[in-house]
Amino acid sequence: MGYGHLDRPAQFLKGVGPKRADSLKKLAIGTARDLLYHTPRRYDDASTVHAIDDLQVGMDVTIRGRVRSSGVIPTRSGLRIFQAVLQDESGMITCSWPGQPWLDRKIREGDQILATGPVKFFHGRQLHPREFTLLARAGKPGHGEADEATGRVYTSYPGTDDIPQWVLRRIFDANLDWLLEHAEEEEYLPAGERERLGLPSLPEAFRRLHRPSHLAEAEEGRRRVAFDELFFLQLVQALARHRELEEEPGIAHTRTNELIRPLHEGLPFELTGAQARVLREIYTDMTAPRRMNRFLQGDVGAGKTLVALFAMLLAVEGGWQAALMAPTELLAEQHALKLRELTWALGLELVLLTGSVTGAAREEILTGLASGRIPLVVGTHALIQEGVVFHRPGLVVVDEQHRFGVRQRMALVDGSESGAAPDVLVMSATPIPRSLALTLYGDLELSVLDELPPGRTPVKTLLRSSSRRDEVYSGVRKELDKGRQAYVVYPLVEESETLELRAATQEHERLAEEVFPDRKVGLLHGQLPGGEKEEVMRAFRDGEVDVLVATTVIEVGIDVPNATVMVIEHAERFGLSQLHQLRGRVGRGGGTSWCVLVSDPGEMARERLKIFTRTNDGFEIARADLQIRGQGDLFGAQQHGRDPLLRFADLTTDEELLLAARRLARQIVEADPELARPAHQRIRDLLQHRHAERLKMWKVG
């Protein structure tokens, strides 16, 4: 497949050259293809442009005009204001940028400007632009003039000081026809498939992105390029999933109901509809001959542990063993305690294996696992240490899976003497939007517990300013007087010179000595040695500590039903999903619990915190978090170099597009896992040529 055209170095494009090519590298543009994919960050529809003569004070408008004059005006207070007089066919108006004198170097007399902002009265009408676009330099032909003939949408590209808007526009004007001609090299979707999906061809998609005649066209172009991003991501994950399933034979578990029925009948409550639905999905997977790889996510208290136990019992009914691995000793202990309560009547032995289990007790457990005598085990990373061998491992459950590395998870899955790979169920109590789950965990099947058991009392959430902190502590004391316990959470371990935030270590001293001198106040943070962390959490769980001062280390892994108050200082410093995880530490017993956010937020942060106070639904909060924060920082290690996982797809709006990409990718891999058919030749070439890093990341190919 010939890639020569779009792989052409940027310096050989019209209007670029070696010097400008170096500057383009700052925009991640090194080839012709990079330029083609450098799409506008903003579009301005000319149909919304107002004539200057029609402007009235109080209007919020977009105008277009030539700069007649410009300069910096000092004020008595020392503020320097850059002003430029803009003129169109109808008249003139002054544009003012207070505190931005540096614009004097950017905007010159004769430049053509597109500016958007409110019209105010100050010595006459003035426009105060929120943003502006340099359409053309004085005396230079530019994008602005071309628009009158070819369309009414202005494009604004991400630029730099070295490569400003007008330069980028000239480069695009000189090269776009050539780029569109060779965009066909990237096309892999047959016309019939494009029609079924409602997507344009790639050349047409890029034409709509760079030269839209109206805004809807630009969105149509974006959707096509977004589909490509999602498709190749899902394709890599589908290949990973297929190869893992094919290379290792699975277990077709046999359901006898010998253990499942008595557990179900002995429960003092009914399973929720979501639990029943998820169990059907899991049982269908486990009784099939292919290996199960399923991701179970659910809100705090949705009943994931019970679902995991039913799955573990299905494995045990057929003579296999089941293991549950948790990230901390305390969480493993909690799981073991809960599961023993549920299974003691079934006559099953369930053991706990952590780093604290040593000597003869450890040897006895290892012997029991190796012989198959012990059917159920709960543990930490101690389950994957040398010497731990299972006789017939049939199911591995990994709780809070994001706390483990891939190798750690796979080490538990490997090591079977039966020759068959155990089924895998990974769980997380961190709700994330379905679209994000499908993107990050596309190689796994997804199950969602989106229903809480009846009777749970929602945690009451309040937002309080720092001036009311004494009132907040008074409320905490009332709960302590009832024999309850409380958390006080801080974003930092120690005070920072750069951030004026109350820090856990200093505030622990103040709370212990001044606020709650008659109470036992504990301190827990991530910098404590592991043994000390466990010791503090156990003391709090056992009621030996009344108030636990902590950082987000408590986000996962501590279940204290007697704790009824959670105070979160500087709440604006936390993401919504993180706040939700913290709030989940209270409300685990009967009665009313409280989460109090102490914050003096700005306008945007206040709106975000208000969203949090209005709902206890983790999935609704996760969706809001994704919309507010954007998806850029949600992929972390999934990024390589300067290439983010998704540049065009928006997971808040493109879920249908993602599902269509997932269906097509899986359909292709199931029919042709080697992508050897002539119809899939171009897909294979694109995958190897443009997605080699992603293939490496998923250990495929």
WODA-V95285 format. One record per backbone hydrogen bond with DSSP energy under -0.5 kcal/mol. CO is the residue of the C=O (numbers start at 1). NH is the residue of the N-H. If there is no record, write none. Layout:
{{CO NH} {CO NH}}
This chain:
{{1 3} {3 7} {5 8} {6 33} {8 32} {9 12} {10 13} {11 17} {13 16} {16 20} {17 21} {18 22} {19 23} {20 24} {21 25} {22 26} {23 26} {24 27} {24 29} {25 28} {28 30} {30 10} {31 35} {32 36} {33 37} {35 38} {37 39} {42 156} {44 46} {44 154} {45 48} {46 49} {48 62} {51 54} {52 55} {56 59} {59 61} {59 119} {61 117} {62 50} {63 115} {65 113} {66 68} {66 87} {67 110} {69 85} {71 83} {72 74} {73 81} {75 78} {79 75} {79 81} {80 99} {81 73} {82 97} {83 71} {84 86} {84 95} {85 68} {85 69} {86 93} {87 66} {91 88} {93 86} {94 127} {95 84} {97 82} {97 100} {100 103} {101 104} {102 105} {103 106} {103 107} {106 108} {108 111} {111 67} {111 113} {112 135} {112 136} {113 65} {114 133} {115 63} {116 130} {116 131} {117 61} {118 120} {118 128} {119 58} {120 122} {120 126} {124 122} {125 94} {126 120} {127 96} {127 129} {128 118} {131 116} {133 114} {133 135} {135 143} {135 144} {136 112} {137 140} {142 145} {142 146} {143 147} {144 148} {145 148} {145 149} {146 149} {146 150} {147 151} {152 46} {154 44} {156 41} {156 42} {163 160} {164 168} {165 169} {166 170} {167 171} {168 172} {169 173} {170 174} {171 175} {172 176} {175 179} {176 180} {177 181} {178 182} {179 183} {180 183} {181 184} {182 185} {183 186} {184 187} {188 190} {190 194} {191 195} {192 196} {193 197} {194 198} {194 199} {201 205} {202 206} {203 207} {204 208} {205 209} {206 210} {207 211} {213 152} {214 217} {214 218} {215 219} {216 220} {217 221} {218 222} {219 223} {220 224} {221 225} {222 226} {223 227} {224 228} {225 229} {226 230} {227 231} {228 232} {229 233} {230 234} {231 235} {232 236} {233 237} {234 238} {235 239} {236 240} {237 241} {238 242} {239 243} {240 244} {241 245} {242 246} {243 247} {244 248} {247 249} {249 421} {251 253} {253 255} {254 256} {257 261} {259 263} {260 264} {261 265} {262 266} {263 267} {264 267} {272 276} {273 277} {274 278} {275 279} {276 280} {277 281} {278 282} {279 283} {280 284} {281 285} {282 286} {283 287} {285 288} {286 253} {289 250} {292 424} {293 445} {294 296} {294 426} {295 297} {295 447} {296 428} {297 449} {299 302} {301 453} {303 307} {304 308} {305 309} {306 310} {307 311} {308 312} {309 313} {310 314} {311 315} {312 316} {313 317} {314 318} {315 318} {315 320} {316 319} {321 394} {321 395} {322 377} {323 397} {324 379} {325 399} {328 332} {329 333} {330 334} {331 335} {332 336} {333 337} {334 338} {335 339} {336 340} {337 341} {338 342} {339 343} {340 344} {343 346} {343 348} {344 347} {348 350} {349 376} {351 378} {352 354} {353 380} {354 357} {356 358} {358 361} {358 362} {359 363} {360 364} {361 365} {362 366} {363 367} {364 368} {365 369} {366 370} {367 371} {368 372} {368 373} {368 374} {369 391} {373 375} {375 322} {376 351} {377 324} {378 353} {379 326} {380 383} {381 384} {382 385} {385 388} {387 389} {390 417} {392 321} {394 423} {395 323} {396 398} {396 425} {397 325} {397 399} {398 401} {398 427} {400 403} {401 404} {405 409} {406 410} {407 411} {408 412} {409 413} {410 414} {413 422} {415 390} {423 396} {424 294} {425 398} {426 296} {427 401} {428 298} {429 431} {433 437} {434 438} {435 439} {436 440} {437 441} {439 442} {441 444} {445 295} {447 297} {448 450} {449 299} {453 456} {456 458} {460 595} {462 464} {462 597} {464 599} {465 468} {466 469} {468 472} {469 473} {470 474} {471 475} {472 476} {473 477} {474 478} {475 479} {476 480} {477 481} {478 482} {479 482} {479 484} {480 483} {485 564} {485 565} {486 548} {487 567} {488 550} {489 569} {492 504} {493 505} {498 500} {499 496} {499 501} {502 492} {503 507} {504 508} {505 509} {506 510} {507 511} {508 512} {509 513} {510 514} {510 515} {511 516} {516 519} {519 521} {520 522} {520 546} {520 547} {522 549} {524 551} {525 528} {529 533} {530 534} {531 535} {532 536} {533 537} {534 538} {535 539} {536 540} {537 541} {538 542} {539 544} {539 545} {540 543} {546 486} {547 522} {547 549} {548 488} {548 550} {549 524} {550 490} {551 554} {552 555} {553 556} {558 560} {560 563} {562 485} {562 564} {563 587} {564 594} {565 487} {566 568} {566 596} {567 489} {567 569} {568 571} {568 598} {570 573} {571 574} {575 579} {576 580} {577 581} {578 582} {579 583} {580 584} {582 585} {583 586} {585 560} {593 460} {594 566} {595 462} {595 597} {596 568} {596 598} {597 464} {597 599} {598 570} {598 571} {602 606} {603 607} {604 608} {605 609} {606 610} {607 611} {608 612} {609 613} {610 614} {611 615} {612 615} {616 618} {617 621} {618 622} {619 623} {620 624} {621 625} {622 626} {623 627} {624 628} {625 629} {626 630} {631 634} {635 638} {636 639} {640 643} {642 644} {643 640} {649 651} {650 653} {650 654} {654 658} {655 659} {656 660} {657 661} {658 662} {659 663} {660 664} {661 665} {662 666} {663 667} {664 668} {665 669} {666 670} {667 671} {668 672} {672 675} {677 680} {678 681} {680 684} {681 685} {682 686} {683 687} {684 688} {685 689} {686 690} {686 691} {687 691} {691 695} {692 696} {693 697} {694 698} {695 700} {696 699}}
